[in-house]
Amino acid sequence: MPKLRKRRGKCWIGFDLGGTKMLATVFDAEFHPLGTSRQKTKGLYGVKAVLGRIQQAIENALEDAHVKPSQIAGLGFGFPGSLDLTRGVVLSAPNLGWRNVTLKRWLDKHFSFPSLLVNDVDAGAYGEYRFGAGRGARCLVGVFPGTGIGGACIYDGRLIRGATTSAFEIGHLKVQSNGRLCGCGKFGCLETVASRLAIASEVAAAIYRGEAEVMRELAGTDLSSIKSAVLAAAIKKGDATVNAIVRNAARLLGSGVAAAVNLMAPDRVVLGGGLVEAMPKLYLEEVRRGMEPAALTPFLHDVRLVAAALGDDAGVLGAAALAAEEFGGGR
């Protein structure tokens, strides 16, 4: 997003916290970006260290935008973990090692403007709904395969959530009766067969068997090196084994998307995340193929399957827009 220096009306901050990086962006009243700050999360240990980096990112974004804290009407904070949205508490965040952290209280203590804590996938899907590939949809389902698989749904302009927590945990649909153990503690979840971690595990096993020779040259068997862009590169170089593994995972993802389609009858399904960004054509083809046997025919006919359009900006845009909805300047 190119930055603008002209400001009109209220300003908003969108924040997207991830396991490897964090992004803070200041927007004007029409959600044009005024300034931004990107910081590393990876390598930080402990809640205090991450909170310090969060404060630095927000202050740097304000400085970059030439905006004073008094000009900010609200902050939307997208967080990757289990949240109590009513109390603003992080219940657990495995990638960060957080448990029972009173994040909203900390934000309210350190900044003069109000804050809203939201699930990061909800923020990304809402960003696509308002500003990206989901514009004009009546019912949008967002599905974001990455280390796990996140999901969100916006219906008639409202984000669907539970009484105290976010909803639409599509990654934890049970798709195999005797499946692998998932990080949630259950067995056979969609994440165990269709996430990037599941793909990387299967690719590493193939390398050990003497298959996936291109991938062996590109990344070896280290799971942390088998990333979305590397998978895409291996497929482009002709690695048939990696190609088959990724396509199968995408089709399995499609079976989970079909369940959401049957429940919500969306007119738009937006696929996002690193895997889709690296291989949009493959994912759109194979997810659609996986949907066809399982989705009801009328629903399948009415739904458009599209790739996300905003990349990293979806989370900060969505978080800022949700804050504006909450604090009185949303549309």
Buried (B, 14 or more C-beta within 10 A) or exposed (E): BEEBEEBEEBBBBBBBBBBEBBBBBBBBBEBBBBBBBBBEBEEBEEBEEBBEBBBBBBBBBBEBBEBEEEBBBBBBBBBBBBBBBEEBBBBEBBBBEBBEBBBBEBBBEEBEBBBBBBBBBBBBBBBBBBBBBBEEBEBBBBBBBBBBBBBBBBBEBEBBBEEEBBBBBBBBBBBEEEBEEBBBEEBBBBBBBBBBBBBBBBBBEBBEEEBBBBBBEBBEBEBEEBBBEBBBBBBEEEBEBBBBBBBBBBBBBBBBBBBBBBEBBBBBBBBBBBBBBBBBEBBBBBBBBBBEEBBEEEBBEBBEBBBBBBEBBBBBBBBBBBBBBBBEBEE
